[in-house]
Amino acid sequence: MPYRFKSWIKRPALRTVLLGASAAFVIGGAVSHQSLSVAPAHAETMTQNAAQVGVPSFADVVDRVRGAVVSVKVNVVEAADADADADQEPGMPHMQPGDPLERFFRRFGENGMPGMNGGPRQHQRRHSAQSQGSGFVISSDGYVVTNNHVVENASGDLSLTLDDGRTVTASVVGTDPKTDLALLKIKEAGTYKSVAFSGAAPRVGDWVIAVGNPFGLGGTVTAGIVSARGRDIGSGPYDDFLQIDAPVNRGNSGGPTFNVNGEVVGVNTAIYSPSGGSVGIGFAIPAEVARDVVASLKDKGSVARGWIGVQIQPVTDEIADSMGLRSTKGALVAETQPNSPAQSAGLRSGDVITGVNGDKIDSPRELSRRIAAMGPEAKVELTYLHDGAEKKTNLKLGVLPNDKQAKAETAAPAEREAPLEKFGLMLAPARNGEAGVVVAQIDPDGAAAQKGLRPGDVILEAAGQPVTRPADLQKALAAARKEGRKAVLLRVKSGEGTRFVALAATPAT
């Protein structure tokens, strides 16, 4: 996940920052030598005394592994954001707003000479830059692991700097954007220092050591512990990150996290930060994930994942109440795709998948990871709830296709019918007699909008019954109130796919 100035994952007050770095940032963030200090003469004695009282030293481990860690430099060509570049001079490096160098470049141009940019300001459509990250060698013949986001926009071969200072070129063998991993191959023949993935998952509290190329400062070593496992940072469908507190920064992307035995337990990918610098919350792809992905990339150049053909979502408290479920565990099937293994096995919208091969499934994310990891052609037993009753079915997994998006049709204004005013909804029949009713207008402060309904969404079902006109929804809401139910479960199609929404039967006044 790159450190690219446009690539931030926003959170309330904080940001998950992708760890690749750019040359422009390194220039702007140069370290002043005046800030360095000389260690006191008694430092060696202090270190010896610290070791005697049990403070760990990782020097021996670092000596064994650092020769396998490389700095990755990539020439990239990116499409520029016309709006973002509207106030930027051509040739001017990307900088954070308010950077003290910004006014200098605006006044004197790229190389500090007046009129260097010449002529009126123009929008940049594409620009060249150099990004940098980290990587590590996993075989003596020169296969290298890094992040996909470090190399995804690469133009030509990559430049790798080894720990001994040598520079070699490498090509991309394969990439997997879904896990943000990439495999490279060094072109120069030779025998290279390598490291191996750990066969055991680290525990929370275990020591870890990160080695990489932060801010272009190659060969940097930091240490900390595993702070948590199984983190979902919203970067993809298979998020399962280690959280570590070993300081990692921009440019650490793709570098390894080692255990105290010198085995790779993770691939550094992102940080959680209010400013872009390390605050002690880093995320690494676990070795057990990276190992399988890298093996597939080496063998086939791509990753084939298992697929059952369902759109799934969490079971919220409101959805569980409206469906009469006693638990929110599992993955709710919003829609089964035509001619998919799930449809052939009898799964339907509204079913809740609760187990795979006898193991319980707590969430949609867990189901996605389990199915994907099994690979195509695997035979699977699914446990699911259908109308409250537990059932089981066997199926053979297909191949995960490319991502697709369903498009909701909107109705013509002349077809609009009476609004459901208390819910902030105005509905209309779907175009050309298609199923459902279209959300034609919505009150942004109304109950429906608060549940995520938007103009253009198509309501297909209410309480398990087809909706063909607005009156069908009104009827379902009235029936729920009469039966004492708190919400009505709607099945809704939008540009992002099909999902369930629990709409309160009685809107707040």
C-alpha positions in Angstrom: 0.0 0.0 0.0 1.9 2.9 -1.3 3.0 6.1 0.2 1.7 8.1 -2.6 0.5 11.6 -1.8 -2.9 10.8 -3.1 -3.2 7.4 -1.3 -4.5 7.9 2.1 -7.1 5.7 3.9 -9.0 8.2 6.0 -10.2 7.6 9.5 -11.7 9.9 12.1 -8.8 12.2 13.1 -6.3 9.6 12.0 -5.0 8.1 8.7 -3.7 4.8 7.6 -0.7 5.7 5.6 0.7 3.4 2.9 4.4 3.1 3.5 6.0 3.7 0.1 8.0 6.9 -0.1 8.8 9.3 -3.0 12.0 11.1 -3.9 10.3 14.5 -3.5 9.5 13.7 0.1 13.0 12.5 0.8 14.4 15.8 -0.4 11.9 17.8 1.6 12.5 15.7 4.7 16.3 15.7 4.7 17.9 15.2 8.1 20.1 18.0 9.4 23.5 16.7 10.5 23.4 19.3 13.3 20.7 17.2 15.0 23.1 14.3 15.5 25.1 13.9 18.7 28.2 11.9 19.7 27.7 9.1 22.1 29.4 9.6 25.5 32.6 7.8 26.1 31.0 5.5 28.7 28.3 4.3 26.3 29.9 0.9 25.8 30.0 0.3 29.6 26.3 1.4 29.8 25.4 -1.2 27.1 27.3 -4.0 28.8 25.6 -3.2 32.1 22.1 -3.1 30.4 22.8 -6.5 28.8 23.7 -7.9 32.2 20.3 -6.9 33.7 18.4 -8.6 30.9 17.8 -5.9 28.2 17.7 -7.8 24.9 20.1 -7.2 22.1 19.1 -8.0 18.5 22.6 -7.5 17.0 23.2 -11.1 16.3 19.9 -11.6 14.6 20.3 -8.4 12.5 23.8 -9.5 11.4 22.3 -12.7 10.0 19.3 -11.2 8.2 20.1 -7.7 7.0 22.0 -8.9 4.0 18.7 -10.2 2.5 16.9 -6.8 2.9 16.9 -4.5 -0.2 15.9 -1.0 -1.0 13.5 -0.8 -4.0 13.5 2.2 -6.3 10.8 2.4 -9.0 10.3 4.9 -11.9 6.6 5.4 -12.1 4.3 7.3 -14.5 1.0 8.3 -12.9 -2.1 10.0 -14.1 -2.3 13.4 -12.3 -5.5 14.6 -10.6 -6.5 17.6 -12.7 -8.2 19.2 -9.7 -5.3 18.6 -7.3 -2.9 20.0 -9.8 -4.9 23.0 -10.7 -2.7 25.3 -8.5 0.5 23.4 -9.1 3.3 24.5 -11.5 4.4 21.9 -14.1 7.6 20.2 -12.8 7.0 21.2 -9.2 7.4 18.3 -6.8 4.3 17.1 -4.8 4.5 18.5 -1.3 2.1 18.7 1.7 0.1 22.0 1.9 2.0 24.6 3.9 5.4 23.1 3.2 8.0 25.9 3.5 9.5 24.9 0.2 6.2 25.3 -1.7 6.5 29.1 -2.0 10.1 28.8 -3.2 9.2 26.4 -6.0 6.2 28.4 -7.0 8.3 31.6 -7.4 11.5 30.2 -8.9 10.5 27.0 -10.6 11.8 23.4 -10.4 15.5 24.2 -10.4 15.5 27.5 -8.5 15.7 29.7 -11.7 13.1 32.4 -12.5 10.8 31.6 -15.5 12.0 27.9 -15.6 8.5 26.7 -16.0 7.8 29.2 -18.8 4.4 30.2 -20.0 1.0 30.0 -18.5 0.2 27.4 -15.8 -1.1 24.1 -17.2 -2.9 21.0 -15.8 -0.6 18.0 -15.6 -2.3 14.9 -17.0 0.6 12.5 -16.4 3.8 12.9 -14.5 6.9 10.8 -13.9 8.4 10.3 -10.4 10.5 7.9 -8.4 8.9 5.9 -5.6 10.8 3.8 -3.2 10.1 1.1 -0.7 11.7 -2.1 0.7 11.9 -5.8 0.0 13.6 -9.0 1.0 15.2 -11.9 -0.9 13.6 -15.3 -0.3 15.8 -17.5 -2.4 19.5 -17.6 -3.2 18.7 -17.2 -7.0 17.3 -13.8 -6.4 13.5 -13.8 -5.9 12.4 -10.8 -3.9 9.1 -10.0 -2.0 7.7 -6.5 -1.7 4.3 -4.7 -1.7 2.2 -4.5 -4.8 1.7 -0.8 -4.2 5.5 -0.2 -4.4 5.7 -1.5 -8.0 2.2 -1.3 -9.4 2.9 1.8 -11.6 6.4 0.8 -12.5 7.8 2.0 -15.8 10.5 -0.4 -16.9 12.8 -2.4 -14.7 13.2 -1.9 -11.0 16.4 -0.8 -9.2 17.3 -2.7 -6.1 20.1 -1.6 -3.7 21.6 -4.5 -1.7 22.9 -4.2 1.9 26.5 -4.1 0.6 25.7 -1.1 -1.6 25.5 -2.9 -4.9 22.7 -1.9 -7.3 21.0 -4.6 -9.4 17.9 -4.6 -11.7 14.8 -6.7 -11.2 11.6 -7.5 -13.1 8.1 -8.1 -11.8 7.2 -11.8 -11.8 3.6 -11.3 -10.5 1.4 -9.1 -8.3 -1.6 -9.6 -6.1 -3.4 -6.3 -5.4 -5.9 -8.0 -3.1 -3.2 -8.8 -0.5 -0.8 -6.0 -1.7 2.0 -8.4 -2.4 4.4 -8.6 -5.4 7.2 -11.0 -6.4 10.3 -9.7 -8.2 13.3 -11.5 -9.8 16.8 -10.1 -9.8 18.2 -10.2 -13.4 21.9 -10.4 -12.5 23.0 -14.0 -12.0 24.6 -14.7 -8.7 24.0 -16.2 -5.2 22.1 -13.9 -2.9 21.7 -13.8 0.8 18.1 -14.9 1.6 15.7 -15.3 4.5 12.7 -17.6 5.0 9.1 -17.2 6.2 8.3 -18.4 9.7 6.3 -21.6 10.0 4.7 -20.5 13.2 2.4 -17.5 13.8 3.7 -15.0 16.3 1.8 -14.4 19.6 0.7 -11.0 20.8 3.6 -9.8 23.0 6.4 -11.5 21.0 9.4 -9.4 20.0 9.7 -8.4 16.4 12.4 -6.6 14.4 11.7 -4.5 11.3 14.3 -3.8 8.7 13.8 -1.5 5.7 14.3 1.7 3.8 12.4 4.5 5.6 12.7 7.9 3.9 15.4 6.4 1.7 17.6 5.6 4.6 18.4 2.0 3.7 19.3 -0.6 6.2 17.3 0.9 9.1 16.5 -1.5 12.0 13.8 -1.0 14.6 12.3 -3.3 17.2 9.1 -3.7 19.2 6.4 -6.3 19.9 3.3 -7.8 18.2 0.5 -5.6 19.5 -2.4 -7.4 18.0 -3.5 -9.9 15.3 -6.3 -10.0 12.8 -6.5 -6.3 12.2 -8.9 -5.1 9.4 -7.8 -1.7 8.2 -10.2 -1.5 5.3 -7.6 -2.0 2.6 -9.1 -5.1 0.9 -11.4 -8.1 1.3 -8.7 -10.2 2.9 -7.4 -7.9 5.6 -5.7 -9.9 8.4 -2.9 -7.8 9.5 -0.4 -8.1 12.3 -0.2 -4.9 14.4 3.3 -4.1 15.5 4.8 -1.2 17.5 8.3 -1.4 16.0 8.6 2.0 14.3 8.0 1.8 10.6 7.7 4.8 8.3 7.3 5.8 4.6 9.7 3.7 2.6 9.3 0.7 4.9 6.7 -0.8 2.6 7.5 -4.3 1.5 10.2 -4.8 4.1 10.3 -7.7 6.5 9.3 -8.1 10.1 11.5 -10.7 11.8 11.1 -12.8 14.9 14.0 -13.2 17.3 15.1 -16.3 15.3 15.5 -14.3 12.1 12.4 -15.7 10.4 10.0 -13.4 8.5 6.7 -13.2 10.4 5.3 -10.3 8.4 5.6 -7.9 5.4 5.3 -4.2 6.5 2.6 -2.4 4.6 0.9 0.5 6.4 0.9 2.7 9.5 -1.9 4.4 11.4 -1.0 8.0 11.9 -2.3 11.5 12.3 0.6 13.1 10.4 2.2 10.4 8.2 5.0 9.7 10.7 5.2 6.6 12.9 3.3 6.8 16.2 4.0 3.1 17.0 1.1 1.5 15.2 2.2 -0.4 12.1 0.6 -3.2 10.1 2.2 -6.2 8.5 0.8 -8.9 6.2 1.2 -12.2 8.2 3.8 -14.7 6.9 1.1 -17.4 6.6 -0.7 -15.2 4.1 2.4 -14.0 2.2 3.9 -17.5 1.9 0.9 -18.9 0.0 0.5 -15.9 -2.2 4.2 -15.7 -3.1 4.3 -19.4 -3.9 1.3 -18.9 -6.3 3.0 -15.9 -7.9 6.2 -17.8 -8.5 4.4 -20.8 -9.9 1.7 -19.1 -12.0 2.4 -15.3 -12.0 -1.0 -14.7 -10.4 -3.3 -15.9 -7.6 -6.4 -18.1 -8.1 -8.9 -17.9 -5.3 -11.9 -20.0 -4.3 -15.3 -18.6 -5.1 -18.9 -19.6 -4.1 -20.7 -16.7 -5.8 -22.5 -14.8 -3.0 -22.6 -11.2 -1.9 -22.4 -11.1 1.8 -22.7 -8.7 4.7 -22.6 -8.6 8.5 -25.6 -9.6 10.6 -26.3 -6.5 12.6 -28.5 -6.5 15.8 -31.3 -4.9 13.9 -31.1 -7.5 11.1 -30.9 -10.3 13.6 -34.1 -8.9 15.3 -36.0 -8.5 12.1 -35.1 -12.1 11.0 -35.7 -13.6 14.4 -32.1 -14.7 14.9 -30.6 -15.2 18.3 -27.0 -14.3 17.2 -25.2 -11.9 15.0 -22.6 -14.5 14.1 -22.1 -15.5 10.5 -22.4 -13.9 7.0 -25.7 -12.8 5.6 -26.2 -13.7 1.9 -27.5 -10.6 0.2 -27.6 -12.2 -3.2 -26.4 -15.4 -5.0 -24.9 -14.9 -8.4 -26.3 -16.7 -11.4 -24.8 -20.0 -12.3 -22.6 -19.9 -9.2 -21.7 -22.8 -6.9 -23.8 -21.3 -4.1 -26.9 -20.9 -6.3 -26.5 -24.5 -7.6 -26.2 -25.7 -4.0 -29.5 -24.1 -3.1 -28.4 -21.0 -1.1 -30.7 -18.1 -1.4 -30.9 -14.4 -0.4 -31.5 -14.1 3.4 -29.6 -17.3 4.3 -26.9 -16.9 6.9 -23.7 -18.9 6.4 -22.4 -20.0 9.9 -19.8 -22.7 9.2 -17.3 -24.0 6.7 -16.2 -27.7 7.0 -17.5 -27.8 10.5 -15.7 -24.7 11.7 -17.8 -21.8 12.8 -17.8 -18.5 10.8 -18.2 -15.3 12.8 -18.1 -12.7 10.1 -18.2 -12.1 6.3 -14.5 -11.2 6.4 -13.7 -14.6 7.9 -15.8 -16.4 5.3 -14.1 -14.6 2.5 -10.7 -15.4 3.7 -11.5 -19.1 4.3 -13.1 -19.7 0.9 -10.4 -17.7 -1.0 -7.6 -19.6 0.7 -9.1 -23.0 -0.3 -8.6 -22.3 -4.0 -10.7 -23.4 -7.0 -12.1 -27.0 -7.3 -12.0 -27.5 -3.5 -14.9 -29.4 -2.0 -16.6 -27.6 0.8 -19.4 -28.2 3.3 -21.3 -25.1 4.2 -23.5 -24.8 7.3 -26.2 -22.1 7.0 -29.5 -20.9 8.4 -32.6 -20.9 6.1 -35.8 -19.4 7.6 -34.3 -20.0 11.1 -33.5 -23.7 10.5 -29.9 -25.0 10.3 -29.0 -26.7 7.0 -25.9 -28.1 5.4 -24.9 -28.3 1.7 -21.8 -29.5 -0.2 -20.4 -27.7 -3.2 -17.2 -27.4 -5.3 -15.6 -24.0 -5.3 -15.3 -22.0 -8.6 -12.6 -19.5 -9.6 -13.0 -16.0 -8.2 -13.8 -13.8 -11.3 -12.8 -10.2 -11.8 -14.7 -7.7 -9.7 -18.1 -6.6 -11.1 -20.6 -4.0 -10.2 -24.3 -4.1 -10.7 -25.9 -0.9 -11.9 -29.2 0.2 -10.6 -31.6 1.7 -13.1 -33.4 4.9 -12.2 -36.9 5.7 -13.0 -38.2 8.5 -15.2 -39.7 11.5 -13.2 -43.1 11.0 -14.7 -43.4 7.5 -13.1 -43.0 8.7 -9.5 -45.7 7.8 -7.0 -46.6 9.1 -3.6 -43.7 9.4 -1.1 -43.3 7.6 2.2 -42.8 11.0 3.9 -42.2 9.8 7.4 -39.2 7.8 6.3 -37.8 10.5 4.0 -38.4 8.4 0.9 -39.9 9.0 -2.5 -40.2 5.8 -4.5 -40.8 5.1 -8.2 -41.4 1.9 -10.2 -38.3 0.4 -11.8 -37.8 1.1 -15.5 -39.1 -1.3 -18.2 -41.0 -3.4 -15.7 -37.9 -4.7 -13.9 -38.1 -5.9 -10.3 -38.2 -3.6 -7.4 -38.9 0.1 -6.8 -36.3 2.9 -7.2 -35.4 5.4 -4.5 -36.2 8.5 -6.6 -35.6 11.1 -3.8 -34.5 10.9 -0.2 -34.4 13.3 2.8 -30.8 13.3 4.0 -32.0 13.6 7.6 -34.7 10.9 7.3 -34.7 7.4 8.7 -34.0 5.8 5.4 -30.9 7.9 4.7 -29.6 7.2 8.1 -29.6 3.5 7.2 -27.6 4.1 4.1 -30.3 4.3 1.4 -29.4 6.6 -1.5 -31.1 7.9 -4.7 -30.9 5.3 -7.4 -31.0 2.3 -5.0 -33.5 -0.3 -5.9 -35.6 -2.0 -3.1 -36.2 -5.5 -4.3 -37.8 -7.1 -1.2 -39.4 -6.2 2.1 -39.7 -8.8 4.8 -38.9 -11.5 2.3 -41.6 -10.5 -0.1 -41.1 -9.0 -3.6 -41.6 -5.2 -3.9 -43.1 -4.1 -7.2 -44.7 -0.8 -6.1 -44.3 1.7 -3.2 -47.5 0.3 -1.6 -45.8 -3.0 -1.1 -43.2 -1.4 1.2 -45.9 0.5 3.0 -47.8 -2.8 3.5 -44.7 -4.5 4.9 -44.0 -1.7 7.4 -47.6 -1.7 8.6 -47.5 -5.5 9.1 -44.3 -5.2 11.1 -45.8 -2.6 13.4 -48.9 -4.8 13.9 -46.8 -7.8 14.8 -44.6 -5.8 17.2 -41.4 -6.1 15.1 -38.9 -3.3 15.4 -37.7 -3.3 11.8 -38.4 -4.6 8.3 -35.5 -6.2 6.4 -35.1 -4.7 2.9 -33.1 -6.3 0.1 -31.5 -3.4 -1.8 -29.5 -3.3 -5.1 -27.1 -0.4 -5.8 -24.0 0.2 -7.9 -22.0 -1.6 -5.2 -24.1 -4.8 -5.4 -26.9 -6.1 -3.3 -27.2 -5.8 0.4 -29.8 -6.0 3.3 -31.0 -2.9 5.2 -33.0 -3.1 8.4 -35.4 -0.1 8.2 -37.2 0.8 11.5 -40.9 -0.1 11.3 -41.7 3.1 13.2 -39.6 6.1 12.2 -38.4 8.4 14.9 -40.4 11.6 15.3 
